[in-house]
Amino acid sequence: AGVMGLGQPAQAQSTKQKPLRLPCGAGLVQQRLEPRLIPAAFRLADVTAGQLRIDFAGHSTFLITSPQGVKVATDYNDFYRAKELPDIATMSGWHPNHTTDNIQPSITYALKGWDTGAGLPRHDVRIKDLRVYAVPANIEQDGITFRFPTAVFVVQSQGLCVAHLGLLGHVLEPRTVANIGRIDVLMVPIDQRVTLSFAETIHNIKVINPKVVVPMHYNSKYTVEEFLSSAKAHFPVRRPNSSNLIAQKSTLPQKTEIHFLLPPYFSQGF
């Protein structure tokens, strides 16, 4: 690509622009306040305006709760379950750790991140003070077929934006980054087996440029330590010694930080 660029007129190179990148939920009225992350020691009633509660249930499943009590479970499946049923269930991949057909009647939306026969997922749903939308990823291109088609699911409430990368298996192109929008808290898979290498994951973190990154989708402590060791060359690494947190509308870190949330099935000595 660099060689091709040398043959282009200088004027053409200077006028080429990246896709416009808007805040997530740009069509909604948003409060222009900085978000903040707080280690969680709270009850459900403590989730107030301008906040989102994030509970790590394990693997790639998180329960995200809005101030009005709307709940989203990411990668809803039969193996890792949050303590409360969600109103919205997202499922990024079609294998067992990431999806289920066992959808309780109280779940209003069950959103799958791959083509189930109706085309690429373009979900965009809202309940009270919370919105969830999907950006397709792992789409076959240039003869490359990904094992697990997926989608990036974005949860938005009052301008606070949380993105779950699902089973992302490629470096993000500018158009996808633009469609995802500006993200405050980002969940990234770090398995290095069905998704990306650490170098590719760190690249995607940099182009999305969130305030806080939460690692997910790993099967051993060794993988976690290896990723954190690689990441600390690029970002500060925090270990809040908790499985949950509250993202709040005030002040997040000025630059990206990695926050390792304890899986609830591991000891506090992780």
C-alpha angles and dihedrals in degrees: 000000000000092000091050090051092057090062095054123096113262092236092056091052093049095050096048109110133196118241113276110264114209129187112271112271090022091166091062129079105260134192112237099225130124115252123233134202120223127182105248123248100146150105125247090259088061092072100102136174113308094024140102124197115218121194121184110221095177143277101017100333121113130169111219117192127193127211090260090053099256110151131206122190115199119214091005109203144147097260105052115038132171119230092254132048115249130232089217124034120194122195118191101185139027099236124096102264090057108037146026140188089215098099115166117226091243091064105097098193129025106187121193120201099215138060107282093177101292098080133264114340112266097168118170114165135161135198118180108303097355135080130187124192134172134224113197117235138170089049116168110258138163090005093305115128120193119219093226120033107209146168135225106237118207122199115200131184125166091338095310109123130201121181128196113200095203112193096338109175105180144052109272118252119219094255093056091046089052092050092050090054131202109332130201102186121027128191111206130188113233103179096113089208112078097011128032144322117258090253091054092045091052089049091054091048090054095050093047090043100197124177095236132023123201116197117223143158102061134129105205144037088237091063091050094050092046092051095046090049090053094043097050089070087067107025139023111262120219128190108194092180091232139105093220145037144181120239107209136190102250125068127348121182112293089233133030118287132185113232114191110206115201115246106239091232093060125076123258087254093071 
